[in-house]
Amino acid sequence: MLPLKDRGLLIVISGPSGVGKGTVCSYLRLEHPELAFSISATTRPRRNSEVDGENYFFMSREEFMVRRENGDFLEWAEVYGNLYGTPRWAVEATLARGQDVVLEIDIQGALKVKEIFPEGVFIFLLPPSKDELEKRIKGRAQDSPDTIRYRLSCVDQELAVINEYQYAIVNGQVEEAASEIKAIISAEKCRISRYKELEYWKGGNTCD
Amino acid sequence: MLPLKDRGLLIVISGPSGVGKGTVCSYLRLEHPELAFSISATTRPRRNSEVDGENYFFMSREEFMVRRENGDFLEWAEVYGNLYGTPRWAVEATLARGQDVVLEIDIQGALKVKEIFPEGVFIFLLPPSKDELEKRIKGRAQDSPDTIRYRLSCVDQELAVINEYQYAIVNGQVEEAASEIKAIISAEKCRISRYKELEYWKGGNTCD
């Protein structure tokens, strides 16, 4: 076989809130067990149903801060007093084993990841239309009217950074979006820039 | 639906002689009738079994020369006294209809096409190994010993231009190679650079 790079790919799936990142990623997780999914680190207390290293990497605020100082997170954020981060060490270990890692993340987080990890594959999920996105944001039972208003006010600004991504997928039907993501992963593995140096054609024969 | 560019893609499938371009393209043609295949223009006489505009665009040497002067060919070459060319007008008409066009072509031809048509998707077919390529070149009954020797002497030089392409595919199994080409086509349609200007998010809302 040809010496393809044996590292996995980091696939960053991002987009405005309400676009359906979670639904697409849940579907991918079910249909494509060969993909690994990035597990966040958090300082929030573990719930009884949760397993450390499976749902989250749980850690004390002190440990989180030390790791943050060490540059151990691809990105981090504070939400309602708890710290969350994408643990670089876990992502790197999986990629080194040759497995692809999917990271589901909001736009701000994705842009931070891109600074540290530009070789990732950055995919922007788009709503079929702005109206449909509004409908989805309003339809999420868990959000307060204030949160909904805030989210809606962010949409234009969120969509404006799409050029920072390499790919955009319209999330109309989840199956189609997932199959486009799979096609992107396959195609990226064929990109010339991802091939290792191909030793076998370093010859000096001429042909004219 | 999102305003994706409605033009088709030009998919250039190329690689060293003996790598199996023809086999892969025949398979694609059977399995993916939605793809169009570029038809060459030629000055060689039509055989009885051949249909103009289906196997080739047959034309006189005079017509070919005039069209060549007009820049009507993406590339052209003379082979055993006959002229062959890729008719830009036919490719453009198909792309404008929104259909993807596959162009199977040798490496020299592909590099010429790239100069005129850099927005094409350039795919390099690789042999599983250099030994396997030698075996395939020698196994082709139609070639004389001189042709075989010449082809083998070209391999290193042909492989050296792989960086001019965007993708490389190892042609081990034809079904796998074809499915990777399909994935590349799907992925390319999701590339940000191929989206039309997305009017609907040109808003001025702020979000902080």
Interface residues (C-beta under 8 A of the other chain):
Chain A: M1 L2 I123 F124 L126 P128 S129 K130 Y150 S153 C154 V155 D156 Q157 E158 L159 A160 I162 N163 Y165 Q166 Y167 A168 I169 V170 G172 S179 E180 K182 A183 I184 S186 A187 E188 C190 R191 I192 Y195 L198 Y200 W201 K202 G203 G204 N205 T206 C207
Chain B: M1 L2 I123 F124 L126 P128 S129 K130 Y150 S153 C154 V155 D156 Q157 E158 L159 A160 I162 N163 Y165 Q166 Y167 A168 I169 V170 G172 S179 E180 K182 A183 I184 S186 A187 E188 C190 R191 I192 Y195 L198 Y200 W201 K202 G203 G204 N205 T206 C207
